[in-house]
Amino acid sequence: MPEKSKILVADDEPKILMFIRANLAARGYEVHVAQDGAEAVDLAARVAPDVIVLDVNMPGMDGIEACRRIREWSIVPIIMLSVRGDEVDKVKALDEGADDYVTKPFGVEELLARIRVALRRAKNASSPSPAFVAGDLEVDFSNRVVKRHGKVLKLTPTEYELLTYLVSNRGKVLSHRQILHSVWGPEYGEESEYVRVFIRQLRSKIEEDPSNPQLIQTETRIGYRFVPPV
């Protein structure tokens, strides 16, 4: 039998935690639960989950701080949960390393779809070409390794998928919707703040001067274009 995907869920509301746990277990996932951020960080280190679901508002260490700490040593996909759905909170969570954001109240099918997308993105290692080199930037598709100046960059699965999508379509103008559909999945289309945050994070890692990007160029009111150096 195939190995079960491990999902870590952290929420301080017992009913929500029980609801999510029951639904994930019923679909064949191995579920680990935590009731605060500190417990979530500890569990993440011990069980090595395939996806982490973190509630933003938890006592003691909140979900955003837990996300930040996990990101110091892990690239596991992280989905945030919160009753707050405004863009500022979403951007804050994404800035600390989250891959996705689900606003409470949510339907279980929505959360399951987001988890499936995260698993797919993390496990998808296929690529049409073995490598790409642009100046000091190297993308080794077969090994999912990105280097700059010969040094391996630490990219999350979402950052890597975004970069490979941009590189694979170099020279083309890609709209926010196209990027969302291709990197996050067909369920996405309106979450343009995701694209902005992850583009900013990628630029900070691959550009010589992130404030004056040369590789990932902005197409005003449309999207972005990856332009390899001449």
C-alpha positions as CSV (number, residue, x, y, z in Angstrom):
1,M,0.0,0.0,0.0
2,P,1.2,3.6,-0.7
3,E,2.5,5.5,2.2
4,K,-0.1,7.9,3.7
5,S,0.5,11.6,3.4
6,K,1.1,13.2,6.8
7,I,-0.9,16.3,7.7
8,L,-0.2,18.4,10.8
9,V,-3.1,20.6,11.9
10,A,-2.8,23.2,14.7
11,D,-5.9,25.0,16.1
12,D,-6.8,26.1,19.6
13,E,-10.6,25.4,19.0
14,P,-11.2,21.7,19.9
15,K,-14.3,21.4,17.7
16,I,-12.6,22.7,14.6
17,L,-9.5,20.5,15.3
18,M,-11.7,17.4,15.7
19,F,-13.7,18.3,12.6
20,I,-10.6,18.7,10.4
21,R,-8.9,15.6,11.9
22,A,-12.0,13.4,11.3
23,N,-12.4,14.6,7.7
24,L,-8.7,14.1,6.8
25,A,-8.5,10.7,8.5
26,A,-11.6,9.6,6.6
27,R,-9.8,10.4,3.4
28,G,-6.8,8.3,4.3
29,Y,-4.4,10.9,5.6
30,E,-2.2,10.4,8.7
31,V,-3.2,13.3,10.9
32,H,-1.2,14.9,13.8
33,V,-2.8,17.7,15.8
34,A,-1.5,20.5,18.0
35,Q,-3.4,23.2,20.1
36,D,-0.9,26.0,19.9
37,G,2.0,27.3,17.9
38,A,4.8,25.9,20.1
39,E,3.3,22.4,20.0
40,A,3.0,22.7,16.2
41,V,6.7,23.7,15.8
42,D,7.7,20.8,18.0
43,L,5.5,18.3,16.1
44,A,6.7,19.5,12.8
45,A,10.2,18.7,13.8
46,R,9.4,15.3,15.1
47,V,6.9,13.9,12.5
48,A,8.1,15.6,9.3
49,P,4.6,16.3,7.9
50,D,3.9,16.6,4.2
51,V,1.6,19.6,4.7
52,I,1.0,21.8,7.8
53,V,-2.3,23.6,8.5
54,L,-1.9,26.4,11.0
55,D,-4.6,28.6,12.6
56,V,-3.4,32.2,12.9
57,N,-5.0,33.1,16.2
58,M,-3.7,30.7,18.9
59,P,-2.7,31.4,22.5
60,G,1.0,31.9,23.3
61,M,2.8,31.5,20.0
62,D,0.4,32.3,17.2
63,G,0.3,30.6,13.8
64,I,2.2,33.3,12.0
65,E,5.1,33.0,14.5
66,A,5.0,29.2,14.3
67,C,5.1,29.5,10.5
68,R,8.1,31.8,10.7
69,R,10.0,29.4,13.0
70,I,9.2,26.3,10.8
71,R,10.4,28.2,7.8
72,E,13.9,28.6,9.4
73,W,14.6,24.9,8.7
74,S,11.8,23.4,6.6
75,I,10.2,24.0,3.2
76,V,7.1,22.0,3.9
77,P,3.9,23.5,2.4
78,I,2.0,25.6,5.0
79,I,-1.7,26.6,4.8
80,M,-2.9,29.2,7.2
81,L,-6.4,29.4,8.7
82,S,-8.0,32.6,10.1
83,V,-11.3,34.3,10.6
84,R,-9.7,37.4,9.2
85,G,-9.8,37.6,5.4
86,D,-8.4,41.0,4.6
87,E,-5.4,41.3,2.3
88,V,-3.1,42.7,5.1
89,D,-3.4,39.5,7.1
90,K,-2.9,37.3,4.1
91,V,0.2,39.2,3.0
92,K,1.6,39.0,6.5
93,A,1.1,35.2,6.6
94,L,2.6,34.8,3.1
95,D,5.5,37.0,4.0
96,E,6.4,34.7,6.9
97,G,6.5,31.7,4.5
98,A,3.0,30.4,4.2
99,D,2.0,28.9,0.9
100,D,-1.8,29.4,1.1
101,Y,-4.5,30.9,3.2
102,V,-8.0,29.8,4.0
103,T,-10.5,32.1,5.7
104,K,-12.9,30.8,8.3
105,P,-15.6,29.7,8.1
106,F,-14.6,27.3,5.3
107,G,-16.0,24.2,3.7
108,V,-14.1,21.0,4.2
109,E,-13.9,20.4,0.5
110,E,-12.2,23.8,0.0
111,L,-9.6,22.8,2.6
112,L,-9.1,19.4,1.1
113,A,-8.6,20.9,-2.3
114,R,-6.0,23.3,-0.9
115,I,-4.2,20.3,0.7
116,R,-4.2,18.3,-2.5
117,V,-2.8,21.2,-4.4
118,A,0.0,21.7,-1.8
119,L,0.8,17.9,-1.9
120,R,0.9,18.0,-5.7
121,R,3.1,21.0,-5.8
122,A,5.6,19.5,-3.3
123,K,5.8,16.1,-5.0
124,N,5.8,17.2,-8.6
125,A,9.4,16.7,-9.8
126,S,8.8,16.5,-13.5
127,S,10.2,19.1,-15.9
128,P,10.6,19.2,-19.7
129,S,14.3,20.0,-19.6
130,P,17.2,19.1,-17.3
131,A,18.6,22.6,-16.6
132,F,18.5,26.3,-17.3
133,V,21.3,28.8,-16.8
134,A,20.8,32.6,-16.9
135,G,23.9,34.5,-15.9
136,D,24.7,33.6,-12.3
137,L,21.3,31.8,-11.9
138,E,21.1,28.0,-12.4
139,V,17.9,25.9,-12.3
140,D,18.5,22.2,-12.2
141,F,15.0,20.8,-13.0
142,S,15.9,17.1,-12.6
143,N,17.1,17.6,-9.0
144,R,14.9,20.6,-8.1
145,V,18.0,22.6,-7.2
146,V,18.4,26.4,-7.8
147,K,21.8,28.0,-7.4
148,R,23.0,31.6,-7.6
149,H,26.7,32.3,-7.8
150,G,27.2,28.6,-7.4
151,K,25.4,28.6,-4.0
152,V,22.3,26.6,-3.4
153,L,19.2,28.7,-2.7
154,K,16.7,27.7,-0.1
155,L,13.3,27.9,-1.9
156,T,9.9,26.7,-0.7
157,P,8.0,24.4,-3.0
158,T,5.8,27.3,-4.1
159,E,8.7,29.6,-4.8
160,Y,10.4,26.8,-6.8
161,E,7.2,26.1,-8.8
162,L,6.8,29.8,-9.5
163,L,10.3,30.2,-10.6
164,T,10.2,27.2,-12.9
165,Y,6.9,28.4,-14.4
166,L,8.4,31.8,-15.1
167,V,11.6,30.3,-16.5
168,S,9.7,27.8,-18.7
169,N,7.8,30.7,-20.2
170,R,10.7,33.1,-20.4
171,G,10.1,36.1,-22.6
172,K,6.3,35.8,-22.3
173,V,4.0,38.1,-20.4
174,L,2.2,36.1,-17.8
175,S,-0.9,37.4,-16.2
176,H,-1.7,37.1,-12.5
177,R,-4.5,34.7,-13.3
178,Q,-2.3,32.5,-15.5
179,I,0.3,32.3,-12.8
180,L,-2.2,31.4,-10.1
181,H,-3.8,28.7,-12.3
182,S,-0.5,27.2,-13.2
183,V,1.4,27.4,-9.9
184,W,-1.4,27.2,-7.3
185,G,-4.0,25.3,-9.3
186,P,-7.2,25.8,-11.3
187,E,-9.1,26.6,-8.1
188,Y,-7.2,29.9,-7.9
189,G,-7.7,33.1,-9.9
190,E,-8.5,36.1,-7.7
191,E,-5.7,35.8,-5.1
192,S,-3.4,38.3,-6.8
193,E,-1.7,39.1,-3.5
194,Y,-0.2,35.6,-3.5
195,V,1.6,36.4,-6.7
196,R,2.9,39.8,-5.5
197,V,4.2,38.4,-2.3
198,F,6.0,35.4,-3.9
199,I,7.4,37.5,-6.7
200,R,8.9,39.8,-4.1
201,Q,10.4,36.8,-2.2
202,L,11.8,35.3,-5.4
203,R,13.4,38.6,-6.4
204,S,15.0,38.9,-2.9
205,K,16.8,35.6,-3.6
206,I,17.7,35.6,-7.3
207,E,18.1,39.3,-8.3
208,E,21.3,41.3,-7.9
209,D,19.2,44.3,-6.9
210,P,15.7,43.3,-5.8
211,S,14.6,46.9,-5.9
212,N,15.6,47.2,-9.5
213,P,14.7,43.7,-10.8
214,Q,16.2,42.6,-14.2
215,L,15.1,38.9,-14.4
216,I,11.5,39.1,-13.2
217,Q,10.1,42.2,-14.7
218,T,6.7,43.7,-13.9
219,E,4.1,44.3,-16.6
220,T,2.0,47.0,-15.1
221,R,-1.6,46.0,-14.4
222,I,-1.0,42.6,-16.2
223,G,1.5,40.4,-14.5
224,Y,5.2,39.5,-14.9
225,R,7.8,38.5,-17.5
226,F,11.0,36.5,-16.9
227,V,13.8,38.1,-19.0
228,P,17.1,36.2,-19.1
229,P,20.2,38.4,-19.4
230,V,21.6,38.9,-22.9
